[in-house]
């Protein structure tokens, strides 16, 4: 079983940047999908970015973050990152990473097998 721990959240001014990390521990499959999601009170969890770990390379982004956010991975560290640039107040949310075993990433939260506890990102002056 894999455990996921997010880190790197915090308070940042509009236009600023943050890099979130999602560290995976425990045994993993050689191929799985990783996704970043975010959620604000009263709203459904929203897809942000995703990639495949192992197999073919694939990256995808929600329209709201295209050109500003970048998802990446470090295989040696079993860590996936979300680089967030040009942050807006609308990006304020709890950000979660998630893993789906032996499948590619998905935009649907229900597809994922393992979730981190989340890290708060607040964009404000």
Secondary structure as UniProt FT lines:
FT   STRAND          3..7
FT   STRAND          10..12
FT   TURN            14..15
FT   STRAND          18..25
FT   STRAND          32..39
FT   TURN            41..42
FT   STRAND          46..53
FT   STRAND          59..61
FT   TURN            63..68
FT   STRAND          69..74
FT   HELIX           75..77
FT   STRAND          79..84
FT   HELIX           89..91
FT   STRAND          93..101
FT   HELIX           109..111
FT   STRAND          114..115
FT   STRAND          119..123
//
